[in-house]
Amino acid sequence: MPHRPLARALTALVALLTAVVGAFLVPGTAQAAAAVNYVALGDSYSSGVGAGPYDLSGCLRSQKSYAPLWAAANSVDSFTFPACGGAVTDDVLGKQVNSLSTSTTLVTITIGGNDAGFVDVITSCRFGSTSSCTSAVDGAKAFITGTLPARLDRTYAAIKQRSPNARLIVLGYPRLFETGSCGLLAMSTYKRTILNEAADVLASVTAARAAAAGATFADTRPQFTGHGVCAADPWIRDVTGVIEAYHPNAAGYRDGYLRALTTVTG
């Protein structure tokens, strides 16, 4: 009988310690167990055009693109890869967002380059005159600043609506060229310079619209600096591959895009 108050006190102390320890341990355990359900949307710069080899989907998807590389390195719970070469914002809205759900926790995307006529502009500059290149670049810049913002807003809003619990990371496009000496058959320094300037305009607009949508913008230009077409160690393909021309090679996806994504995901 004299020892019952002591026993009750010890029992209360043990209960208190258990509660305190549990308070510290449970959040950490819950955080460690949080599922990562990753969906990679976008165009050829997400599907991995330039890296090869490709699947049989017709979308030129490569396991050497940044998205599957990130998924493999982070042991995600699920990974869905609807990104498709040639995609524009309407393709994302009409086809790719169907892969999203309330259980999606991470979404990445590159989009907008094809809306702005990426292929036509590059073709005009690579094979056309200086004046036709200048006209094509000026037209693309006008589209990027005038029409593209609303298309990006609509795309990001649809992604947010379909996956309200996901973090959206928008990756930009790199500058494609170094502007030093590049041989007699290369584009002129002037053409390469104005194409890089257009890439900067696209990056600026994309970053602003991503921020307005509450998304994270991952700028890939710093990673690709010194590795564009005409570099000693290029991460961008020139016209050596018709479909793959002016897309990252495997090193560009691994050391450029994956690094940019890892920088913002930690």
SEVEX-705415 format. One record per residue (C-alpha): residue number from 1; chain; x, y, z. Coordinates in steps of 0.5 Angstrom, whole numbers, plus 500, padded with zeros to 3 digits. Example, Ala and Ser with C-alpha at 12.3 -4.5 7.8 and 13.67 -1.06 7.14 Angstrom:
residues 2
pt resi->1 chain->A c1->525 c2->491 c3->516;
pt resi->2 chain->A c1->527 c2->498 c3->514;
//
This chain:
residues 266
pt resi->1 chain->A c1->500 c2->500 c3->500;
pt resi->2 chain->A c1->505 c2->505 c3->502;
pt resi->3 chain->A c1->509 c2->504 c3->495;
pt resi->4 chain->A c1->502 c2->505 c3->491;
pt resi->5 chain->A c1->503 c2->513 c3->490;
pt resi->6 chain->A c1->510 c2->512 c3->487;
pt resi->7 chain->A c1->508 c2->506 c3->482;
pt resi->8 chain->A c1->503 c2->511 c3->480;
pt resi->9 chain->A c1->508 c2->517 c3->479;
pt resi->10 chain->A c1->513 c2->512 c3->475;
pt resi->11 chain->A c1->507 c2->510 c3->471;
pt resi->12 chain->A c1->505 c2->517 c3->469;
pt resi->13 chain->A c1->513 c2->518 c3->468;
pt resi->14 chain->A c1->513 c2->513 c3->463;
pt resi->15 chain->A c1->507 c2->515 c3->459;
pt resi->16 chain->A c1->510 c2->522 c3->459;
pt resi->17 chain->A c1->516 c2->520 c3->456;
pt resi->18 chain->A c1->513 c2->515 c3->451;
pt resi->19 chain->A c1->508 c2->521 c3->449;
pt resi->20 chain->A c1->514 c2->526 c3->448;
pt resi->21 chain->A c1->519 c2->521 c3->444;
pt resi->22 chain->A c1->513 c2->519 c3->440;
pt resi->23 chain->A c1->512 c2->526 c3->438;
pt resi->24 chain->A c1->519 c2->527 c3->435;
pt resi->25 chain->A c1->519 c2->520 c3->432;
pt resi->26 chain->A c1->512 c2->520 c3->428;
pt resi->27 chain->A c1->513 c2->526 c3->424;
pt resi->28 chain->A c1->520 c2->523 c3->421;
pt resi->29 chain->A c1->517 c2->517 c3->420;
pt resi->30 chain->A c1->511 c2->520 c3->416;
pt resi->31 chain->A c1->516 c2->524 c3->412;
pt resi->32 chain->A c1->520 c2->518 c3->410;
pt resi->33 chain->A c1->514 c2->514 c3->408;
pt resi->34 chain->A c1->511 c2->519 c3->404;
pt resi->35 chain->A c1->510 c2->517 c3->397;
pt resi->36 chain->A c1->513 c2->520 c3->391;
pt resi->37 chain->A c1->508 c2->519 c3->385;
pt resi->38 chain->A c1->512 c2->522 c3->379;
pt resi->39 chain->A c1->509 c2->524 c3->372;
pt resi->40 chain->A c1->514 c2->527 c3->367;
pt resi->41 chain->A c1->510 c2->531 c3->361;
pt resi->42 chain->A c1->512 c2->535 c3->356;
pt resi->43 chain->A c1->516 c2->535 c3->349;
pt resi->44 chain->A c1->522 c2->533 c3->346;
pt resi->45 chain->A c1->526 c2->536 c3->351;
pt resi->46 chain->A c1->523 c2->532 c3->356;
pt resi->47 chain->A c1->522 c2->525 c3->352;
pt resi->48 chain->A c1->529 c2->525 c3->351;
pt resi->49 chain->A c1->530 c2->526 c3->343;
pt resi->50 chain->A c1->537 c2->526 c3->342;
pt resi->51 chain->A c1->539 c2->521 c3->347;
pt resi->52 chain->A c1->536 c2->515 c3->344;
pt resi->53 chain->A c1->535 c2->509 c3->344;
pt resi->54 chain->A c1->527 c2->510 c3->343;
pt resi->55 chain->A c1->521 c2->506 c3->345;
pt resi->56 chain->A c1->516 c2->504 c3->340;
pt resi->57 chain->A c1->511 c2->509 c3->342;
pt resi->58 chain->A c1->512 c2->514 c3->337;
pt resi->59 chain->A c1->514 c2->519 c3->342;
pt resi->60 chain->A c1->521 c2->518 c3->342;
pt resi->61 chain->A c1->522 c2->517 c3->349;
pt resi->62 chain->A c1->529 c2->515 c3->352;
pt resi->63 chain->A c1->531 c2->512 c3->358;
pt resi->64 chain->A c1->537 c2->517 c3->358;
pt resi->65 chain->A c1->532 c2->523 c3->359;
pt resi->66 chain->A c1->533 c2->527 c3->365;
pt resi->67 chain->A c1->526 c2->524 c3->368;
pt resi->68 chain->A c1->527 c2->517 c3->368;
pt resi->69 chain->A c1->534 c2->518 c3->370;
pt resi->70 chain->A c1->531 c2->522 c3->376;
pt resi->71 chain->A c1->526 c2->517 c3->378;
pt resi->72 chain->A c1->531 c2->511 c3->378;
pt resi->73 chain->A c1->536 c2->516 c3->382;
pt resi->74 chain->A c1->530 c2->517 c3->387;
pt resi->75 chain->A c1->527 c2->510 c3->388;
pt resi->76 chain->A c1->520 c2->513 c3->386;
pt resi->77 chain->A c1->513 c2->510 c3->388;
pt resi->78 chain->A c1->511 c2->511 c3->381;
pt resi->79 chain->A c1->513 c2->514 c3->375;
pt resi->80 chain->A c1->509 c2->516 c3->369;
pt resi->81 chain->A c1->512 c2->518 c3->362;
pt resi->82 chain->A c1->507 c2->521 c3->357;
pt resi->83 chain->A c1->512 c2->526 c3->355;
pt resi->84 chain->A c1->512 c2->526 c3->347;
pt resi->85 chain->A c1->517 c2->529 c3->342;
pt resi->86 chain->A c1->513 c2->535 c3->338;
pt resi->87 chain->A c1->508 c2->536 c3->343;
pt resi->88 chain->A c1->505 c2->543 c3->344;
pt resi->89 chain->A c1->501 c2->546 c3->349;
pt resi->90 chain->A c1->495 c2->543 c3->346;
pt resi->91 chain->A c1->498 c2->536 c3->346;
pt resi->92 chain->A c1->499 c2->537 c3->354;
pt resi->93 chain->A c1->492 c2->539 c3->355;
pt resi->94 chain->A c1->489 c2->534 c3->350;
pt resi->95 chain->A c1->493 c2->528 c3->352;
pt resi->96 chain->A c1->498 c2->528 c3->357;
pt resi->97 chain->A c1->494 c2->531 c3->363;
pt resi->98 chain->A c1->490 c2->525 c3->363;
pt resi->99 chain->A c1->496 c2->522 c3->367;
pt resi->100 chain->A c1->495 c2->526 c3->373;
pt resi->101 chain->A c1->491 c2->525 c3->379;
pt resi->102 chain->A c1->490 c2->527 c3->386;
pt resi->103 chain->A c1->495 c2->522 c3->388;
pt resi->104 chain->A c1->501 c2->525 c3->384;
pt resi->105 chain->A c1->506 c2->529 c3->388;
pt resi->106 chain->A c1->511 c2->531 c3->383;
pt resi->107 chain->A c1->510 c2->534 c3->376;
pt resi->108 chain->A c1->516 c2->536 c3->371;
pt resi->109 chain->A c1->515 c2->539 c3->364;
pt resi->110 chain->A c1->518 c2->543 c3->358;
pt resi->111 chain->A c1->513 c2->546 c3->353;
pt resi->112 chain->A c1->513 c2->552 c3->349;
pt resi->113 chain->A c1->518 c2->551 c3->344;
pt resi->114 chain->A c1->514 c2->548 c3->339;
pt resi->115 chain->A c1->508 c2->553 c3->340;
pt resi->116 chain->A c1->514 c2->558 c3->338;
pt resi->117 chain->A c1->516 c2->554 c3->332;
pt resi->118 chain->A c1->522 c2->552 c3->334;
pt resi->119 chain->A c1->523 c2->547 c3->328;
pt resi->120 chain->A c1->522 c2->552 c3->323;
pt resi->121 chain->A c1->526 c2->558 c3->326;
pt resi->122 chain->A c1->532 c2->553 c3->326;
pt resi->123 chain->A c1->531 c2->551 c3->319;
pt resi->124 chain->A c1->530 c2->558 c3->317;
pt resi->125 chain->A c1->537 c2->560 c3->320;
pt resi->126 chain->A c1->541 c2->554 c3->319;
pt resi->127 chain->A c1->539 c2->554 c3->311;
pt resi->128 chain->A c1->537 c2->560 c3->309;
pt resi->129 chain->A c1->539 c2->567 c3->309;
pt resi->130 chain->A c1->541 c2->572 c3->314;
pt resi->131 chain->A c1->535 c2->576 c3->313;
pt resi->132 chain->A c1->530 c2->570 c3->313;
pt resi->133 chain->A c1->533 c2->568 c3->320;
pt resi->134 chain->A c1->532 c2->575 c3->323;
pt resi->135 chain->A c1->525 c2->575 c3->320;
pt resi->136 chain->A c1->524 c2->568 c3->323;
pt resi->137 chain->A c1->527 c2->570 c3->330;
pt resi->138 chain->A c1->523 c2->576 c3->330;
pt resi->139 chain->A c1->517 c2->573 c3->329;
pt resi->140 chain->A c1->518 c2->567 c3->334;
pt resi->141 chain->A c1->520 c2->573 c3->340;
pt resi->142 chain->A c1->513 c2->576 c3->338;
pt resi->143 chain->A c1->510 c2->570 c3->339;
pt resi->144 chain->A c1->513 c2->568 c3->345;
pt resi->145 chain->A c1->512 c2->575 c3->349;
pt resi->146 chain->A c1->505 c2->576 c3->346;
pt resi->147 chain->A c1->501 c2->569 c3->345;
pt resi->148 chain->A c1->505 c2->564 c3->349;
pt resi->149 chain->A c1->504 c2->567 c3->356;
pt resi->150 chain->A c1->496 c2->565 c3->356;
pt resi->151 chain->A c1->498 c2->558 c3->353;
pt resi->152 chain->A c1->503 c2->557 c3->358;
pt resi->153 chain->A c1->498 c2->559 c3->364;
pt resi->154 chain->A c1->492 c2->555 c3->361;
pt resi->155 chain->A c1->497 c2->549 c3->361;
pt resi->156 chain->A c1->500 c2->550 c3->368;
pt resi->157 chain->A c1->493 c2->551 c3->371;
pt resi->158 chain->A c1->490 c2->545 c3->368;
pt resi->159 chain->A c1->496 c2->541 c3->371;
pt resi->160 chain->A c1->495 c2->544 c3->378;
pt resi->161 chain->A c1->487 c2->542 c3->377;
pt resi->162 chain->A c1->489 c2->535 c3->375;
pt resi->163 chain->A c1->494 c2->534 c3->381;
pt resi->164 chain->A c1->493 c2->539 c3->386;
pt resi->165 chain->A c1->497 c2->535 c3->391;
pt resi->166 chain->A c1->503 c2->536 c3->386;
pt resi->167 chain->A c1->509 c2->540 c3->386;
pt resi->168 chain->A c1->510 c2->543 c3->379;
pt resi->169 chain->A c1->517 c2->544 c3->376;
pt resi->170 chain->A c1->518 c2->547 c3->369;
pt resi->171 chain->A c1->524 c2->546 c3->366;
pt resi->172 chain->A c1->527 c2->551 c3->361;
pt resi->173 chain->A c1->531 c2->550 c3->355;
pt resi->174 chain->A c1->538 c2->552 c3->354;
pt resi->175 chain->A c1->542 c2->556 c3->349;
pt resi->176 chain->A c1->543 c2->552 c3->343;
pt resi->177 chain->A c1->550 c2->555 c3->341;
pt resi->178 chain->A c1->557 c2->558 c3->343;
pt resi->179 chain->A c1->558 c2->564 c3->339;
pt resi->180 chain->A c1->566 c2->563 c3->338;
pt resi->181 chain->A c1->569 c2->560 c3->331;
pt resi->182 chain->A c1->565 c2->554 c3->329;
pt resi->183 chain->A c1->568 c2->552 c3->322;
pt resi->184 chain->A c1->566 c2->555 c3->315;
pt resi->185 chain->A c1->560 c2->551 c3->314;
pt resi->186 chain->A c1->557 c2->553 c3->321;
pt resi->187 chain->A c1->552 c2->558 c3->322;
pt resi->188 chain->A c1->555 c2->565 c3->322;
pt resi->189 chain->A c1->556 c2->568 c3->329;
pt resi->190 chain->A c1->550 c2->573 c3->328;
pt resi->191 chain->A c1->545 c2->568 c3->327;
pt resi->192 chain->A c1->547 c2->564 c3->333;
pt resi->193 chain->A c1->547 c2->570 c3->337;
pt resi->194 chain->A c1->540 c2->572 c3->335;
pt resi->195 chain->A c1->538 c2->565 c3->336;
pt resi->196 chain->A c1->541 c2->565 c3->343;
pt resi->197 chain->A c1->537 c2->571 c3->345;
pt resi->198 chain->A c1->531 c2->568 c3->343;
pt resi->199 chain->A c1->532 c2->563 c3->348;
pt resi->200 chain->A c1->533 c2->568 c3->353;
pt resi->201 chain->A c1->527 c2->571 c3->352;
pt resi->202 chain->A c1->523 c2->564 c3->352;
pt resi->203 chain->A c1->526 c2->563 c3->359;
pt resi->204 chain->A c1->524 c2->569 c3->361;
pt resi->205 chain->A c1->517 c2->569 c3->359;
pt resi->206 chain->A c1->517 c2->561 c3->362;
pt resi->207 chain->A c1->520 c2->563 c3->368;
pt resi->208 chain->A c1->515 c2->569 c3->369;
pt resi->209 chain->A c1->509 c2->564 c3->368;
pt resi->210 chain->A c1->511 c2->559 c3->372;
pt resi->211 chain->A c1->512 c2->563 c3->378;
pt resi->212 chain->A c1->505 c2->566 c3->377;
pt resi->213 chain->A c1->502 c2->559 c3->377;
pt resi->214 chain->A c1->506 c2->557 c3->383;
pt resi->215 chain->A c1->511 c2->553 c3->380;
pt resi->216 chain->A c1->518 c2->552 c3->380;
pt resi->217 chain->A c1->522 c2->554 c3->374;
pt resi->218 chain->A c1->529 c2->550 c3->373;
pt resi->219 chain->A c1->533 c2->554 c3->369;
pt resi->220 chain->A c1->538 c2->550 c3->364;
pt resi->221 chain->A c1->542 c2->555 c3->361;
pt resi->222 chain->A c1->547 c2->555 c3->367;
pt resi->223 chain->A c1->548 c2->548 c3->366;
pt resi->224 chain->A c1->549 c2->548 c3->358;
pt resi->225 chain->A c1->554 c2->554 c3->358;
pt resi->226 chain->A c1->560 c2->552 c3->355;
pt resi->227 chain->A c1->557 c2->546 c3->352;
pt resi->228 chain->A c1->553 c2->548 c3->346;
pt resi->229 chain->A c1->553 c2->547 c3->339;
pt resi->230 chain->A c1->561 c2->549 c3->337;
pt resi->231 chain->A c1->563 c2->547 c3->343;
pt resi->232 chain->A c1->569 c2->543 c3->344;
pt resi->233 chain->A c1->565 c2->538 c3->348;
pt resi->234 chain->A c1->558 c2->539 c3->346;
pt resi->235 chain->A c1->552 c2->537 c3->349;
pt resi->236 chain->A c1->547 c2->539 c3->344;
pt resi->237 chain->A c1->547 c2->536 c3->337;
pt resi->238 chain->A c1->548 c2->539 c3->331;
pt resi->239 chain->A c1->545 c2->537 c3->324;
pt resi->240 chain->A c1->548 c2->530 c3->324;
pt resi->241 chain->A c1->542 c2->527 c3->326;
pt resi->242 chain->A c1->536 c2->530 c3->322;
pt resi->243 chain->A c1->530 c2->528 c3->328;
pt resi->244 chain->A c1->535 c2->529 c3->333;
pt resi->245 chain->A c1->538 c2->536 c3->331;
pt resi->246 chain->A c1->539 c2->541 c3->336;
pt resi->247 chain->A c1->537 c2->537 c3->342;
pt resi->248 chain->A c1->541 c2->535 c3->348;
pt resi->249 chain->A c1->545 c2->528 c3->347;
pt resi->250 chain->A c1->546 c2->523 c3->353;
pt resi->251 chain->A c1->551 c2->528 c3->356;
pt resi->252 chain->A c1->546 c2->534 c3->356;
pt resi->253 chain->A c1->540 c2->530 c3->359;
pt resi->254 chain->A c1->545 c2->527 c3->364;
pt resi->255 chain->A c1->549 c2->533 c3->366;
pt resi->256 chain->A c1->545 c2->539 c3->364;
pt resi->257 chain->A c1->537 c2->537 c3->365;
pt resi->258 chain->A c1->538 c2->532 c3->371;
pt resi->259 chain->A c1->543 c2->537 c3->374;
pt resi->260 chain->A c1->538 c2->543 c3->373;
pt resi->261 chain->A c1->532 c2->538 c3->376;
pt resi->262 chain->A c1->536 c2->536 c3->382;
pt resi->263 chain->A c1->538 c2->543 c3->384;
pt resi->264 chain->A c1->531 c2->545 c3->385;
pt resi->265 chain->A c1->529 c2->538 c3->388;
pt resi->266 chain->A c1->535 c2->537 c3->393;
//
